[in-house]
Amino acid sequence: MVKNGGRSRFTITDDLALLREARSRNPFRDASAWLRVASGVQCATGKVFTSRAVKDRCDLLLSQYVNQDRESLRKSGTEEEYSEKEHLLQELVDLTNEFAYKFHQRQRKQSQGRQESRQIASATRDSVACAAYTATNLSCGAELSPLEDALAVEEESPASQLLTAIISHCDVDLDSPQSSSATDHEVTSPGAALSSSSGGACNVSGQENSVARNGTPKGKRKQDAADFEFLEKRMRHEMAVKEKEFALESRRLALEESRLELERERMRHQSEEARLNRQMLATQQETFLKV
């Protein structure tokens, strides 16, 4: 027996027993019949369910069926059990309509909430992966070849679009420290003018490091230009392929039209030949009758 928190949990066998009892005793006409439904389920399954639990479970199954929540209805069981389950639910829905029984429809909202949670989690994973990928490339100074870059960036996926936006923003951020660094070297305080020779050496070293850092965005821009050129070539190639496919499709349609025209011509010839045969046969019959 499957239990959850000390209470019995419904299985596919329990659901089928419940639906059969509900169809047989029709608790939608008389609410007191839920006690008899619970007793019937207990006799069929050997599990103890209260009338409230049986009623709530039946309402839940009806709600899932009316809302076409096939995923929840197909969680377990064989195809035969699922078919019987759907057949019983359809009969119960007809009974609820006949006796104006109202059941709670809440399972659909829960399914939508779980779906939205999965979508948010998936989008978050994509964002984190793209950010980590971009940070790794920028810190290591790795340069992808056009082919590798095209393979790394999937065509028009949300993750690739986010990656492109992050890279473009990173290019702007890389240019900003250059101007701020130059401003720091130009505007100096009186105390800095009276610094020792060791401090001057440190400034020279800092300037050399700044120059070395300033070379990185240029290389990145060259790489971006090469990547853009590669993507442009690939786009032109894809357009050429599509044009060829369109031309082949047009030729195929023209050939099909020619074939249909030949078929119609053949049918006309056959019809004309049959007409001539009928005329000749009629002429022969008239000649025979005259003789």
C-alpha positions as CSV (number, residue, x, y, z in Angstrom):
1,M,0.0,0.0,0.0
2,V,1.4,3.4,-1.0
3,K,1.2,5.9,1.9
4,N,1.9,9.6,2.2
5,G,2.2,11.2,5.6
6,G,0.4,8.2,7.3
7,R,-2.5,8.3,4.8
8,S,-3.2,6.0,1.8
9,R,-2.3,7.5,-1.5
10,F,-4.4,6.8,-4.6
11,T,-2.9,4.6,-7.3
12,I,-4.3,3.9,-10.8
13,T,-6.0,0.8,-9.4
14,D,-7.6,2.8,-6.7
15,D,-8.7,5.5,-9.2
16,L,-10.4,2.9,-11.4
17,A,-12.2,1.3,-8.4
18,L,-13.3,4.8,-7.3
19,L,-14.6,5.7,-10.8
20,R,-16.5,2.4,-11.1
21,E,-18.2,2.9,-7.7
22,A,-19.0,6.5,-8.5
23,R,-20.6,5.4,-11.8
24,S,-22.5,2.6,-10.1
25,R,-23.8,4.6,-7.1
26,N,-24.1,8.1,-8.6
27,P,-23.2,10.3,-5.6
28,F,-23.8,13.4,-7.7
29,R,-27.5,13.0,-7.2
30,D,-27.3,12.3,-3.4
31,A,-24.3,13.5,-1.4
32,S,-24.8,10.7,1.2
33,A,-23.9,8.2,-1.4
34,W,-20.2,9.1,-1.0
35,L,-20.1,6.9,2.1
36,R,-21.2,3.9,0.1
37,V,-18.6,4.8,-2.6
38,A,-15.9,4.9,0.1
39,S,-17.1,1.5,1.4
40,G,-17.0,0.0,-2.1
41,V,-13.5,1.3,-2.8
42,Q,-12.3,-0.1,0.5
43,C,-13.8,-3.5,-0.4
44,A,-12.2,-3.4,-3.8
45,T,-8.7,-2.2,-2.8
46,G,-8.4,-3.2,0.8
47,K,-7.4,0.4,1.7
48,V,-9.2,2.7,4.0
49,F,-10.4,6.0,2.5
50,T,-12.8,8.5,4.0
51,S,-15.8,9.7,2.1
52,R,-14.2,13.2,2.0
53,A,-10.9,11.8,0.5
54,V,-12.9,9.8,-2.1
55,K,-15.0,12.9,-3.0
56,D,-11.9,15.2,-3.3
57,R,-10.1,12.6,-5.4
58,C,-13.1,12.2,-7.7
59,D,-13.4,16.0,-8.1
60,L,-9.7,16.2,-8.9
61,L,-9.9,13.5,-11.6
62,L,-12.9,15.2,-13.1
63,S,-11.1,18.6,-13.1
64,Q,-8.1,17.1,-14.8
65,Y,-10.2,15.5,-17.5
66,V,-12.3,18.6,-18.2
67,N,-9.2,20.7,-18.4
68,Q,-7.5,18.1,-20.6
69,D,-4.6,17.7,-18.3
70,R,-3.4,14.5,-20.0
71,E,0.0,14.7,-18.3
72,S,-1.5,14.3,-14.8
73,L,-3.9,11.6,-15.9
74,R,-1.2,9.5,-17.6
75,K,1.3,9.6,-14.7
76,S,1.0,5.8,-14.1
77,G,-0.7,2.8,-15.5
78,T,-0.9,1.0,-18.8
79,E,-2.6,2.2,-22.0
80,E,-5.6,-0.1,-21.3
81,E,-6.0,1.3,-17.8
82,Y,-5.8,4.9,-19.1
83,S,-8.4,4.2,-21.8
84,E,-10.8,2.7,-19.2
85,K,-10.1,5.7,-17.0
86,E,-11.0,8.2,-19.7
87,H,-14.2,6.2,-20.6
88,L,-15.3,6.2,-16.9
89,L,-14.5,9.9,-16.5
90,Q,-16.5,10.8,-19.6
91,E,-19.5,8.9,-18.2
92,L,-19.1,10.7,-14.8
93,V,-18.9,14.1,-16.6
94,D,-22.2,13.3,-18.3
95,L,-23.7,12.5,-14.9
96,T,-22.4,15.8,-13.3
97,N,-24.0,17.7,-16.2
98,E,-27.2,15.8,-15.8
99,F,-27.5,16.5,-12.1
100,A,-25.8,19.9,-12.1
101,Y,-23.0,18.8,-9.9
102,K,-20.2,21.4,-9.4
103,F,-16.7,20.2,-8.6
104,H,-13.6,22.2,-7.8
105,Q,-11.4,22.9,-10.8
106,R,-8.0,23.7,-9.2
107,Q,-5.6,21.2,-10.7
108,R,-5.2,23.2,-14.0
109,K,-3.8,26.2,-12.1
110,Q,-1.3,24.0,-10.3
111,S,-0.1,22.5,-13.5
112,Q,0.4,26.0,-15.1
113,G,2.3,27.1,-11.9
114,R,4.6,24.1,-12.2
115,Q,5.2,24.8,-15.9
116,E,6.0,28.4,-15.2
117,S,8.4,27.4,-12.5
118,R,10.2,25.0,-14.9
119,Q,10.4,27.8,-17.6
120,I,11.8,30.2,-15.1
121,A,14.4,27.7,-13.8
122,S,15.4,26.8,-17.4
123,A,15.8,30.5,-18.3
124,T,17.9,31.0,-15.2
125,R,20.2,28.1,-16.0
126,D,20.6,29.5,-19.6
127,S,21.5,32.9,-18.2
128,V,24.0,31.6,-15.7
129,A,25.6,29.4,-18.3
130,C,25.9,32.2,-20.8
131,A,27.4,34.6,-18.2
132,A,29.9,32.0,-17.1
133,Y,30.9,31.3,-20.8
134,T,31.4,35.0,-21.5
135,A,33.4,35.6,-18.3
136,T,35.7,32.7,-19.1
137,N,36.4,34.0,-22.6
138,L,37.1,37.6,-21.5
139,S,39.3,36.6,-18.6
140,C,41.4,34.1,-20.6
141,G,41.6,36.2,-23.7
142,A,40.5,33.2,-25.8
143,E,39.8,33.9,-29.4
144,L,37.3,31.6,-31.2
145,S,37.8,30.9,-34.9
146,P,34.8,31.8,-37.0
147,L,33.8,28.2,-37.3
148,E,34.0,27.6,-33.6
149,D,32.1,30.7,-32.9
150,A,29.3,29.7,-35.2
151,L,29.1,26.3,-33.5
152,A,29.2,27.8,-30.1
153,V,26.3,30.2,-30.9
154,E,23.1,28.3,-31.7
155,E,20.9,29.8,-34.4
156,E,18.4,32.3,-32.9
157,S,18.1,30.6,-29.5
158,P,17.2,32.6,-26.4
159,A,20.5,31.7,-24.8
160,S,22.5,32.8,-27.9
161,Q,20.7,36.1,-28.0
162,L,21.5,36.7,-24.4
163,L,25.1,35.8,-25.0
164,T,25.3,38.3,-27.8
165,A,23.8,41.0,-25.7
166,I,26.3,40.3,-22.8
167,I,29.3,40.4,-25.2
168,S,28.2,43.7,-26.7
169,H,27.8,45.2,-23.2
170,C,31.2,43.8,-22.2
171,D,32.7,45.6,-25.2
172,V,31.3,48.9,-23.9
173,D,32.5,48.2,-20.4
174,L,36.0,47.4,-21.7
175,D,36.2,50.8,-23.4
176,S,35.1,52.8,-20.3
177,P,38.1,52.0,-18.1
178,Q,40.4,53.4,-20.7
179,S,39.0,57.0,-20.4
180,S,38.8,56.7,-16.6
181,S,42.4,55.5,-16.5
182,A,43.6,58.3,-18.7
183,T,41.8,60.8,-16.5
184,D,43.4,59.4,-13.4
185,H,46.9,59.9,-15.0
186,E,46.1,63.5,-16.1
187,V,44.5,64.8,-12.9
188,T,47.0,64.5,-10.1
189,S,47.0,66.0,-6.6
190,P,49.8,68.2,-5.2
191,G,50.9,65.4,-3.0
192,A,51.4,63.1,-6.0
193,A,53.7,65.7,-7.5
194,L,56.0,65.5,-4.4
195,S,56.1,61.7,-4.5
196,S,59.5,59.9,-4.4
197,S,61.3,58.3,-7.3
198,S,60.0,54.9,-6.3
199,G,56.4,56.3,-6.7
200,G,57.3,57.5,-10.2
201,A,58.5,54.1,-11.1
202,C,55.3,52.6,-9.9
203,N,53.4,55.1,-12.1
204,V,55.4,54.2,-15.2
205,S,54.8,50.5,-14.5
206,G,51.1,51.3,-14.1
207,Q,51.0,53.1,-17.4
208,E,52.7,50.2,-19.2
209,N,50.1,47.8,-17.8
210,S,47.3,50.2,-18.9
211,V,48.8,50.2,-22.4
212,A,48.9,46.4,-22.4
213,R,45.2,46.3,-21.3
214,N,44.2,48.9,-23.9
215,G,45.4,46.5,-26.7
216,T,42.8,43.8,-25.7
217,P,39.6,45.6,-27.0
218,K,41.2,46.2,-30.4
219,G,41.9,42.5,-30.8
220,K,38.4,41.8,-29.6
221,R,36.9,44.2,-32.1
222,K,39.0,42.6,-34.9
223,Q,37.7,39.2,-33.8
224,D,34.1,40.5,-33.7
225,A,34.6,41.9,-37.3
226,A,35.8,38.6,-38.5
227,D,33.0,36.8,-36.8
228,F,30.4,39.2,-38.3
229,E,31.9,38.6,-41.8
230,F,31.7,34.9,-41.3
231,L,28.1,35.1,-40.2
232,E,27.3,37.3,-43.2
233,K,28.9,34.8,-45.6
234,R,27.0,32.0,-44.0
235,M,23.7,33.9,-44.3
236,R,24.4,34.6,-48.0
237,H,25.2,30.9,-48.4
238,E,21.9,29.9,-46.7
239,M,20.0,32.3,-48.9
240,A,21.6,30.9,-52.0
241,V,20.7,27.3,-50.9
242,K,17.1,28.4,-50.3
243,E,16.9,30.0,-53.8
244,K,18.2,26.8,-55.3
245,E,15.6,24.8,-53.4
246,F,12.9,27.2,-54.5
247,A,14.0,26.9,-58.2
248,L,14.0,23.1,-57.8
249,E,10.5,23.2,-56.3
250,S,9.3,25.4,-59.1
251,R,10.8,23.0,-61.7
252,R,9.1,20.1,-59.9
253,L,5.8,21.8,-60.0
254,A,6.2,22.6,-63.7
255,L,7.0,19.0,-64.4
256,E,4.0,17.9,-62.4
257,E,1.8,20.2,-64.3
258,S,3.1,18.8,-67.6
259,R,2.5,15.3,-66.4
260,L,-1.1,16.2,-65.5
261,E,-1.6,17.9,-68.9
262,L,-0.3,14.7,-70.7
263,E,-2.7,12.6,-68.5
264,R,-5.6,14.8,-69.4
265,E,-4.7,14.6,-73.1
266,R,-4.5,10.8,-72.9
267,M,-7.9,10.7,-71.2
268,R,-9.3,12.9,-74.0
269,H,-7.9,10.5,-76.6
270,Q,-9.3,7.5,-74.9
271,S,-12.7,9.2,-74.6
272,E,-12.6,10.1,-78.3
273,E,-11.6,6.5,-79.2
274,A,-14.4,5.1,-77.2
275,R,-16.9,7.4,-78.9
276,L,-15.7,6.3,-82.3
277,N,-16.0,2.7,-81.3
278,R,-19.6,3.2,-80.2
279,Q,-20.4,4.9,-83.5
280,M,-18.9,2.1,-85.5
281,L,-20.7,-0.5,-83.4
282,A,-24.0,1.3,-83.9
283,T,-23.4,1.5,-87.7
284,Q,-22.6,-2.2,-87.8
285,Q,-25.8,-3.0,-85.9
286,E,-27.9,-0.8,-88.3
287,T,-26.3,-2.6,-91.3
288,F,-27.0,-6.0,-89.8
289,L,-30.7,-5.1,-89.2
290,K,-31.1,-3.8,-92.7
291,V,-29.8,-7.1,-94.1
